[in-house]
């Protein structure tokens, strides 16, 4: 499964078994901190 950044549309591929809906991730392209749905929770 791939999650997409809603800002720059970059994708992050994850294993379905490893998805935790409470974990935020940093987009490697635009540097924003995103939630599991790809929406910004913090920006640089």
Rosetta blueprint (number, residue, H / E / L):
1 X L
2 X E
3 X E
4 X E
5 X L
6 X L
7 X L
8 X L
9 X L
10 X L
11 X E
12 X E
13 X E
14 X L
15 X L
16 X H
17 X H
18 X H
19 X L
20 X L
21 X L
22 X L
23 X L
24 X L
25 X E
26 X E
27 X L
28 X L
29 X L
30 X L
31 X L
32 X L
33 X E
34 X E
35 X L
36 X L
37 X L
38 X L
39 X L
40 X E
41 X E
42 X E
43 X L
44 X L
